[in-house]
Amino acid sequence: MNHLVTRRLFAGLGAAVTAGAVALSGTPASAAVTGVAAFLYDVTVAVDSPGVSRSVSLYAEQEIETTDLTLTFDTVGLAGIATLTPEVDPWFDDFACTTAGTVTTCVYAREWPTSFGPDGVSGLLNYTIAPVTGAVVDASGTLAYTMTSNGMSSSGTSRVTIGEGVDLAAYDAAPVTVPGTPGGTAVTRAGVSNVGAKDADGVVLWVGTERGMRLSRAYSNCWYRTDNDQGAYCEFDETLTAGGLYSTGLTYDVDASVPSPGRRISFLQWLTPSEFTDTQSQWAFGGTTFAKGTGSEKLTLTSSASARRAQTDTDETNNYSYIQVEMTGANPADLAAIGTTVDGDAGATEEIRVGMRNLGPATIDTSWGGVPAAFLRVRVPEGTTAVTVDENCFEFGEAAGGYVCAHPETRFPAGTDAFFTFTLRIDKKITNATGQINVNDKDFCAACAGDGNTSNDVSYIVANGDGTVPVPGTGGEGGGGGTLPVTGVQTGLIGAAGVALLALGAGAFLLARRRRTSFVA
């Protein structure tokens, strides 16, 4: 991750902990894309149902902005099985679609460009897949599609299967809170009920977690992502009878670097085996692989096994639940502000670096919220002007010379630093001119909780010092032969509190980022 995190940090901040963060839905991660590419999920549709809605995901090898975009769908392979209907409204939607025979063509219709890149984008075009009258359970066909944009094109297929409709529901609609210990484990139970009228032949549980916590690898019927520890699925072959309620025990392993007090969240989603099979196209597209659990313990539900037919959930909105693991004990992060000194006569320009350091023992991780791991407020000394400003820093506050810098990542590991480079022009030589820097300054980030060590919250930029203004500690090299002393902060962790930033200082930060200009006076 790079400074693009900062650039996009508040784009979706209102949904800090969302199902899409780890759910088997939304925009799938992509493997290396050459040119442009579209992706459509495989899908199982309940027989005699209105169908299901899905969204096309768009990708490009490099980020592009364009109005040249056409999507073509051919349903000849779905004859006698299902239909495709684009969900478009000429007043509100981005595409205009026409159908001739089995081919539907959708052309981007806005005057302003849309953009997509390696991370993908969904939601520009939704569509409904519905079974035709007389379609039979287990019937399957192929939907072909093509994307063209900027002289490039790609094609693909999506499998459509007709399934028997069942309705699984996560038992706990509200989050379940359980205790956990950094370096230890958290133990809970996850429940699912069959609220439909038909038995469900087996079920799959998807378990997603925030970084720093993962499902135990002891389970023989669970498969774990090989690229990170944040996702696993567990297969149950028991039959869930109509009206039945079932549960299974889950154990999470917690990293020693997780802050406490604090919280980690696990997201659960229950799927039919057919629906989970559909997600395999998502994993294949993204190049994601799984490895079987290394233990001999098998997770079980209390029911008996039976032969399976293709089945799909008729209500996908009640399949989700959360586990909140509240960390016990004291395992804080200790952030330290890093200041510097600068010397020069009037008219001179000097480059300086200021920053912050996580002294540990905990790692700050705000990945789910998309919020930078920490903020540094900077005020340049009187008699100086910031001629250039680090790309992750922006003007903040009514007085000139005030800035806020955001950590370029959503993860701030213990033992690491984040530095920001400024070029200062000395307009007037003033002995001991002092500018203050603060980590997670309360005027900017009132929601950021402190950890009680206020004695090291602050450091300084001292211009033309005579040695009487203390800047204790050492760090990296600064302008004018100065140093970057550690004098500061053990503030709190941003974590979920970052959500409140929009109502506090961070809204101004976002606006500043959008209107960024040169700061040369």
C-alpha positions as CSV (number, residue, x, y, z in Angstrom):
1,M,0.0,0.0,0.0
2,N,1.2,3.5,-0.7
3,H,0.0,7.1,-0.5
4,L,-3.1,6.2,-2.5
5,V,-4.4,5.0,0.8
6,T,-4.3,8.6,2.0
7,R,-5.7,9.9,-1.3
8,R,-8.7,7.7,-1.0
9,L,-9.0,7.4,2.7
10,F,-12.4,8.9,3.3
11,A,-14.1,7.7,0.1
12,G,-16.1,5.1,2.0
13,L,-15.4,6.0,5.6
14,G,-19.0,5.9,6.6
15,A,-19.0,2.1,6.4
16,A,-15.9,1.5,8.5
17,V,-16.7,-2.1,9.3
18,T,-18.8,-3.4,6.5
19,A,-19.7,-6.8,5.3
20,G,-18.0,-6.1,2.0
21,A,-14.6,-6.0,3.8
22,V,-14.5,-9.7,4.0
23,A,-17.8,-11.0,2.5
24,L,-18.0,-13.3,-0.5
25,S,-19.5,-10.4,-2.5
26,G,-18.7,-7.0,-3.8
27,T,-15.7,-6.4,-6.1
28,P,-13.4,-9.4,-6.1
29,A,-9.6,-9.0,-5.9
30,S,-8.1,-9.6,-9.3
31,A,-5.1,-11.4,-10.5
32,A,-2.8,-9.6,-12.9
33,V,-5.0,-8.0,-15.6
34,T,-3.7,-7.4,-19.1
35,G,-5.4,-4.5,-20.8
36,V,-9.0,-4.4,-19.5
37,A,-11.3,-7.1,-18.0
38,A,-14.8,-7.6,-16.8
39,F,-15.9,-10.2,-14.2
40,L,-19.3,-11.7,-13.6
41,Y,-19.9,-14.1,-10.8
42,D,-21.1,-17.7,-11.3
43,V,-24.6,-17.8,-9.8
44,T,-27.2,-20.3,-8.6
45,V,-30.9,-19.0,-9.0
46,A,-33.8,-20.5,-7.1
47,V,-36.4,-22.2,-9.4
48,D,-39.7,-20.3,-9.7
49,S,-38.1,-17.2,-8.1
50,P,-37.8,-13.6,-9.3
51,G,-34.1,-14.1,-9.7
52,V,-31.0,-12.5,-8.2
53,S,-29.3,-9.2,-8.7
54,R,-25.5,-9.0,-9.4
55,S,-23.1,-6.3,-10.5
56,V,-20.4,-6.3,-13.2
57,S,-16.9,-5.7,-11.9
58,L,-14.5,-3.8,-14.2
59,Y,-10.7,-3.8,-14.2
60,A,-7.8,-2.3,-16.1
61,E,-4.1,-3.1,-16.1
62,Q,-3.5,0.6,-15.2
63,E,-5.9,3.2,-13.8
64,I,-7.9,4.8,-16.6
65,E,-10.6,7.4,-17.0
66,T,-12.8,7.0,-20.0
67,T,-16.2,7.3,-21.6
68,D,-15.4,4.6,-24.1
69,L,-16.9,1.5,-22.5
70,T,-19.2,-1.2,-23.9
71,L,-20.4,-4.4,-22.3
72,T,-22.0,-7.2,-24.4
73,F,-23.9,-10.2,-23.0
74,D,-24.9,-13.3,-25.0
75,T,-27.5,-15.6,-23.4
76,V,-27.6,-18.2,-26.1
77,G,-26.1,-20.6,-23.6
78,L,-28.9,-20.0,-21.2
79,A,-31.8,-21.1,-23.5
80,G,-34.5,-22.9,-21.5
81,I,-32.6,-22.0,-18.2
82,A,-32.5,-18.3,-17.4
83,T,-32.7,-14.7,-18.7
84,L,-30.5,-11.7,-18.2
85,T,-32.1,-8.2,-17.7
86,P,-29.9,-5.1,-17.2
87,E,-31.1,-3.0,-14.3
88,V,-30.9,0.5,-15.9
89,D,-32.9,3.7,-15.6
90,P,-32.3,6.3,-18.3
91,W,-32.4,9.1,-15.7
92,F,-30.0,7.7,-13.1
93,D,-27.9,4.9,-14.5
94,D,-24.6,5.0,-16.4
95,F,-25.4,2.7,-19.3
96,A,-27.9,2.6,-22.1
97,C,-28.8,-1.0,-23.1
98,T,-30.4,-2.6,-26.1
99,T,-31.2,-6.2,-26.9
100,A,-31.3,-8.0,-30.3
101,G,-32.0,-11.7,-30.2
102,T,-29.8,-13.3,-27.5
103,V,-27.4,-10.4,-27.4
104,T,-27.7,-7.4,-25.0
105,T,-25.3,-4.5,-25.6
106,C,-24.8,-1.8,-22.9
107,V,-22.9,1.4,-23.8
108,Y,-21.6,3.8,-21.2
109,A,-23.9,6.9,-21.6
110,R,-22.5,9.6,-19.4
111,E,-20.7,12.7,-20.6
112,W,-18.3,12.5,-17.7
113,P,-15.7,9.7,-17.6
114,T,-15.7,6.7,-15.3
115,S,-12.6,5.3,-13.9
116,F,-11.3,1.8,-13.0
117,G,-8.0,0.1,-12.5
118,P,-6.3,-3.0,-11.0
119,D,-8.4,-2.8,-7.8
120,G,-11.6,-3.0,-9.8
121,V,-14.9,-1.2,-9.5
122,S,-18.5,-2.6,-9.2
123,G,-21.9,-1.0,-9.2
124,L,-21.8,0.8,-12.6
125,L,-24.0,-1.8,-14.1
126,N,-26.3,-4.3,-12.3
127,Y,-28.3,-7.0,-13.8
128,T,-30.9,-9.7,-12.9
129,I,-30.6,-13.4,-13.6
130,A,-34.0,-15.0,-13.5
131,P,-35.1,-18.6,-14.2
132,V,-37.4,-19.1,-17.2
133,T,-40.8,-20.8,-16.8
134,G,-40.3,-24.5,-16.7
135,A,-36.6,-24.5,-15.7
136,V,-35.7,-27.5,-13.6
137,V,-33.4,-27.9,-10.6
138,D,-29.8,-28.7,-11.4
139,A,-30.1,-27.3,-15.0
140,S,-27.0,-25.3,-15.9
141,G,-25.9,-23.0,-18.7
142,T,-23.3,-20.4,-19.7
143,L,-23.6,-16.6,-20.0
144,A,-20.9,-15.1,-22.3
145,Y,-19.8,-11.5,-22.0
146,T,-17.3,-9.1,-23.6
147,M,-15.9,-5.8,-22.5
148,T,-14.4,-3.2,-24.8
149,S,-12.7,0.0,-23.8
150,N,-10.1,2.3,-25.2
151,G,-9.3,0.0,-28.1
152,M,-8.9,-3.0,-25.8
153,S,-11.3,-6.0,-25.2
154,S,-11.7,-9.1,-23.2
155,S,-14.2,-11.9,-22.9
156,G,-15.4,-14.3,-20.3
157,T,-18.2,-16.7,-19.2
158,S,-20.4,-17.0,-16.1
159,R,-22.1,-20.3,-15.1
160,V,-25.8,-20.1,-14.2
161,T,-27.4,-23.0,-12.3
162,I,-31.0,-23.5,-11.3
163,G,-31.3,-24.5,-7.6
164,E,-33.9,-25.5,-5.1
165,G,-34.7,-22.5,-2.8
166,V,-33.9,-22.7,0.9
167,D,-33.5,-19.9,3.5
168,L,-30.6,-20.0,5.9
169,A,-30.3,-17.3,8.5
170,A,-27.5,-16.4,10.9
171,Y,-28.8,-17.0,14.4
172,D,-27.3,-13.9,16.0
173,A,-28.4,-10.8,14.3
174,A,-26.6,-8.6,16.8
175,P,-22.8,-8.9,17.2
176,V,-21.7,-11.4,19.8
177,T,-19.0,-10.0,22.1
178,V,-16.4,-12.4,23.6
179,P,-13.1,-11.8,25.5
180,G,-9.7,-12.3,23.9
181,T,-6.1,-11.9,24.9
182,P,-3.2,-10.7,22.8
183,G,-1.0,-13.7,22.2
184,G,-3.8,-16.0,23.3
185,T,-7.2,-17.1,21.9
186,A,-10.8,-16.1,21.8
187,V,-13.6,-18.8,21.9
188,T,-17.2,-18.4,20.8
189,R,-20.0,-20.2,19.0
190,A,-21.6,-19.4,15.7
191,G,-25.2,-20.2,15.0
192,V,-27.4,-20.8,11.9
193,S,-31.1,-21.6,11.5
194,N,-33.0,-22.9,8.6
195,V,-36.0,-20.5,8.5
196,G,-37.3,-21.9,5.2
197,A,-39.8,-24.6,4.5
198,K,-37.3,-27.0,2.9
199,D,-34.3,-28.9,4.4
200,A,-30.9,-27.6,3.5
201,D,-28.4,-30.2,2.3
202,G,-25.2,-29.0,4.0
203,V,-23.8,-25.6,4.6
204,V,-20.6,-23.6,4.3
205,L,-19.4,-21.0,6.8
206,W,-17.1,-18.2,5.6
207,V,-15.0,-16.7,8.4
208,G,-13.3,-13.4,7.8
209,T,-11.3,-11.5,10.3
210,E,-9.4,-8.3,10.8
211,R,-5.6,-8.5,10.7
212,G,-4.1,-9.7,13.9
213,M,-6.7,-12.4,14.5
214,R,-7.5,-15.6,12.6
215,L,-9.5,-18.7,12.8
216,S,-7.6,-21.5,14.4
217,R,-5.9,-23.8,11.8
218,A,-6.8,-26.9,13.9
219,Y,-10.0,-27.7,11.9
220,S,-9.7,-30.5,9.3
221,N,-12.9,-29.4,7.5
222,C,-11.8,-25.8,7.1
223,W,-9.7,-24.3,4.3
224,Y,-7.5,-21.2,4.8
225,R,-6.4,-18.5,2.5
226,T,-2.7,-18.9,1.6
227,D,-2.1,-15.2,0.8
228,N,-3.2,-13.8,4.2
229,D,-4.7,-15.0,7.4
230,Q,-8.0,-13.1,7.1
231,G,-10.2,-15.6,5.4
232,A,-11.2,-19.3,5.8
233,Y,-14.2,-21.4,5.0
234,C,-15.6,-24.5,6.7
235,E,-17.7,-27.2,5.1
236,F,-20.4,-29.0,7.0
237,D,-22.2,-32.0,5.4
238,E,-25.0,-32.2,7.9
239,T,-28.6,-31.7,6.7
240,L,-30.2,-28.6,8.3
241,T,-33.9,-29.5,8.7
242,A,-36.6,-26.8,8.1
243,G,-37.1,-24.8,11.3
244,G,-33.9,-26.2,12.9
245,L,-31.2,-24.3,14.8
246,Y,-27.6,-25.3,14.7
247,S,-24.3,-24.0,16.1
248,T,-20.6,-24.8,16.0
249,G,-17.7,-23.7,18.2
250,L,-15.0,-21.4,16.9
251,T,-11.5,-20.6,18.3
252,Y,-9.5,-17.6,17.1
253,D,-5.8,-17.1,17.5
254,V,-4.8,-13.6,18.4
255,D,-1.4,-12.0,17.6
256,A,0.6,-10.7,20.5
257,S,0.9,-7.3,18.6
258,V,-2.9,-6.7,18.9
259,P,-3.6,-3.6,21.1
260,S,-5.5,-4.0,24.3
261,P,-7.8,-2.6,25.4
262,G,-9.2,-2.8,21.9
263,R,-11.4,-4.8,19.6
264,R,-11.1,-7.2,16.7
265,I,-14.0,-8.2,14.5
266,S,-14.8,-11.4,12.7
267,F,-17.4,-11.5,9.9
268,L,-19.5,-14.7,9.4
269,Q,-21.5,-15.7,6.3
270,W,-23.5,-18.8,5.8
271,L,-24.0,-20.2,2.3
272,T,-25.4,-23.3,0.6
273,P,-22.8,-25.5,-0.9
274,S,-24.0,-24.5,-4.4
275,E,-23.6,-20.8,-3.6
276,F,-20.1,-21.4,-2.3
277,T,-19.2,-23.3,-5.4
278,D,-20.2,-20.1,-7.3
279,T,-17.7,-18.2,-5.4
280,Q,-14.9,-20.3,-6.7
281,S,-14.9,-18.2,-9.9
282,Q,-14.2,-15.2,-7.7
283,W,-11.2,-16.9,-6.2
284,A,-9.9,-18.2,-9.5
285,F,-10.2,-14.7,-11.0
286,G,-8.2,-13.3,-8.1
287,G,-5.6,-16.0,-8.1
288,T,-6.5,-16.8,-4.5
289,T,-5.7,-20.3,-3.2
290,F,-6.6,-22.2,0.1
291,A,-4.9,-24.8,2.2
292,K,-6.6,-27.4,4.4
293,G,-6.4,-27.0,8.1
294,T,-3.5,-28.8,9.8
295,G,-5.3,-30.3,12.7
296,S,-7.5,-33.3,13.2
297,E,-10.4,-31.6,14.9
298,K,-13.6,-31.4,12.8
299,L,-16.2,-28.7,13.3
300,T,-19.7,-30.2,13.4
301,L,-23.3,-29.3,13.4
302,T,-25.9,-31.5,15.1
303,S,-27.7,-33.2,12.3
304,S,-27.5,-36.1,9.9
305,A,-26.0,-36.1,6.4
306,S,-28.1,-36.6,3.2
307,A,-27.7,-36.5,-0.6
308,R,-27.4,-33.0,-2.0
309,R,-29.3,-31.2,-4.8
310,A,-28.3,-27.8,-6.1
311,Q,-29.7,-25.3,-3.7
312,T,-29.6,-21.5,-3.3
313,D,-30.6,-19.1,-0.5
314,T,-33.8,-17.2,-1.4
315,D,-33.0,-14.4,1.1
316,E,-29.3,-13.4,1.2
317,T,-29.8,-10.5,3.6
318,N,-30.0,-12.6,6.8
319,N,-26.9,-14.8,6.3
320,Y,-24.5,-12.5,8.1
321,S,-23.3,-12.0,11.6
322,Y,-20.4,-10.6,13.5
323,I,-18.2,-11.7,16.4
324,Q,-16.6,-8.9,18.4
325,V,-13.5,-9.9,20.3
326,E,-12.8,-7.4,23.2
327,M,-9.1,-7.6,24.1
328,T,-8.4,-7.8,27.8
329,G,-5.3,-6.7,29.7
330,A,-2.9,-3.8,28.9
331,N,-1.0,-4.1,25.5
332,P,-1.0,-0.5,24.2
333,A,0.8,1.1,21.3
334,D,3.2,3.9,22.2
335,L,3.4,6.6,19.5
336,A,6.2,9.1,19.7
337,A,6.3,12.5,17.9
338,I,9.7,13.1,16.1
339,G,10.8,16.8,15.8
340,T,13.9,18.5,14.4
341,T,15.9,21.7,14.3
342,V,16.7,24.0,11.4
343,D,19.2,26.9,11.1
344,G,19.6,29.6,8.5
345,D,19.6,33.3,7.6
346,A,16.6,35.2,6.2
347,G,15.9,34.0,2.7
348,A,17.4,30.6,3.1
349,T,15.5,27.4,2.4
350,E,16.1,24.2,4.3
351,E,14.6,20.7,4.0
352,I,13.4,19.1,7.2
353,R,11.7,15.9,8.2
354,V,9.3,15.4,11.1
355,G,7.5,12.2,12.0
356,M,6.2,9.7,14.4
357,R,7.3,6.4,15.7
358,N,5.4,3.4,17.1
359,L,7.4,2.2,20.1
360,G,5.0,-0.7,20.6
361,P,4.4,-3.2,21.9
362,A,1.1,-3.2,19.9
363,T,0.7,-2.6,16.2
364,I,-2.0,-0.1,15.1
365,D,-4.2,-1.5,12.3
366,T,-7.1,0.5,11.0
367,S,-7.6,-1.5,7.8
368,W,-11.3,-2.1,8.1
369,G,-12.1,1.5,8.4
370,G,-9.7,2.6,5.7
371,V,-8.5,5.3,8.0
372,P,-4.7,6.2,8.2
373,A,-3.1,4.5,11.2
374,A,-2.2,7.8,12.8
375,F,-2.1,11.6,12.3
376,L,0.6,14.2,13.0
377,R,-0.3,17.8,13.4
378,V,2.5,20.2,12.4
379,R,2.9,23.9,13.0
380,V,5.9,25.5,11.4
381,P,8.0,28.0,13.5
382,E,7.2,31.7,13.5
383,G,9.2,33.5,10.8
384,T,9.2,30.5,8.4
385,T,7.0,29.4,5.5
386,A,6.5,25.9,4.2
387,V,7.5,26.2,0.5
388,T,6.9,22.5,-0.2
389,V,4.9,20.1,1.8
390,D,4.9,16.3,1.9
391,E,2.3,14.6,-0.3
392,N,0.6,13.2,2.7
393,C,0.3,16.5,4.5
394,F,-2.2,19.3,4.1
395,E,-3.1,22.7,5.4
396,F,-5.3,22.6,8.5
397,G,-6.6,25.3,10.9
398,E,-7.3,28.9,10.5
399,A,-3.8,30.2,11.1
400,A,-1.1,30.0,8.4
401,G,1.6,27.4,8.9
402,G,-0.6,24.7,10.2
403,Y,-0.8,21.2,8.6
404,V,-2.0,17.7,9.3
405,C,0.0,14.7,8.0
406,A,-1.6,11.2,7.7
407,H,0.3,8.0,8.0
408,P,0.5,6.6,4.4
409,E,-0.7,3.2,5.6
410,T,-3.6,1.7,7.5
411,R,-1.1,-0.4,9.5
412,F,1.6,1.1,11.8
413,P,3.7,-1.8,13.1
414,A,5.6,-1.6,16.4
415,G,9.2,-0.5,15.9
416,T,8.5,1.5,12.7
417,D,8.5,5.2,11.8
418,A,6.6,7.5,9.4
419,F,8.4,10.7,8.2
420,F,7.1,13.7,6.4
421,T,9.3,16.1,4.4
422,F,8.9,19.9,4.4
423,T,11.0,22.6,2.8
424,L,11.0,25.7,5.0
425,R,11.9,29.2,3.9
426,I,13.3,31.4,6.7
427,D,11.5,34.7,6.1
428,K,12.8,36.3,9.3
429,K,15.7,35.0,11.5
430,I,14.2,34.6,15.0
431,T,16.2,32.9,17.8
432,N,14.4,29.9,19.2
433,A,11.4,30.2,16.9
434,T,9.4,27.1,17.8
435,G,6.8,25.1,15.9
436,Q,4.9,22.3,17.7
437,I,4.0,18.9,16.4
438,N,1.5,16.5,18.0
439,V,0.6,12.9,17.3
440,N,-3.2,12.4,17.0
441,D,-3.8,16.0,18.1
442,K,-7.2,16.3,19.9
443,D,-8.1,19.5,18.0
444,F,-8.0,17.4,14.9
445,C,-8.9,14.0,16.1
446,A,-11.1,14.3,19.2
447,A,-12.2,10.7,18.8
448,C,-8.7,9.3,19.1
449,A,-8.4,7.9,22.6
450,G,-5.3,8.6,24.6
451,D,-3.4,6.0,26.6
452,G,-2.5,8.2,29.5
453,N,1.1,8.9,28.7
454,T,0.7,12.6,28.0
455,S,4.3,13.5,28.8
456,N,5.5,12.5,25.4
457,D,2.7,13.7,23.2
458,V,4.5,16.7,21.8
459,S,7.8,17.5,19.9
460,Y,9.1,20.6,18.2
461,I,10.6,22.2,15.2
462,V,13.1,24.7,16.5
463,A,14.5,27.3,14.1
464,N,17.8,29.0,14.9
465,G,17.9,27.6,18.4
466,D,20.5,28.7,21.0
467,G,20.3,25.5,23.0
468,T,17.9,26.8,25.6
469,V,14.8,25.1,24.1
470,P,15.1,21.4,24.8
471,V,14.5,19.0,21.9
472,P,15.5,15.7,23.6
473,G,16.2,12.4,21.9
474,T,17.5,11.5,18.5
475,G,16.1,10.4,15.2
476,G,16.8,10.7,11.5
477,E,18.7,13.7,10.1
478,G,16.9,17.0,9.6
479,G,17.7,20.2,7.8
480,G,20.3,22.6,9.0
481,G,22.3,19.9,10.8
482,G,19.5,19.3,13.3
483,T,18.2,16.0,14.6
484,L,14.8,14.2,14.9
485,P,14.4,13.7,18.6
486,V,11.9,11.4,20.1
487,T,10.0,13.5,22.7
488,G,6.5,12.4,22.3
489,V,3.4,10.5,22.5
490,Q,1.8,7.5,23.6
491,T,-1.6,8.3,22.3
492,G,-4.4,6.0,21.8
493,L,-5.2,3.8,18.9
494,I,-7.4,5.1,16.1
495,G,-9.1,1.8,15.4
496,A,-12.8,2.1,15.1
497,A,-12.7,5.6,16.5
498,G,-11.6,6.8,13.1
499,V,-15.2,6.5,11.9
500,A,-16.0,9.7,14.0
501,L,-13.3,11.7,12.2
502,L,-15.7,12.8,9.5
503,A,-17.7,14.7,12.1
504,L,-14.6,16.1,13.6
505,G,-11.3,17.2,11.9
506,A,-11.0,14.7,9.1
507,G,-13.6,16.2,6.9
508,A,-11.4,19.2,6.6
509,F,-8.5,16.9,5.9
510,L,-10.4,15.4,3.0
511,L,-11.4,18.7,1.5
512,A,-7.8,19.9,1.8
513,R,-6.6,16.8,0.0
514,R,-9.0,17.4,-2.9
515,R,-8.1,21.0,-3.4
516,R,-4.4,20.6,-2.9
517,T,-2.2,23.2,-4.5
518,S,1.4,24.4,-4.2
519,F,2.2,26.1,-1.0
520,V,4.8,28.4,-2.5
521,A,4.2,32.0,-1.3
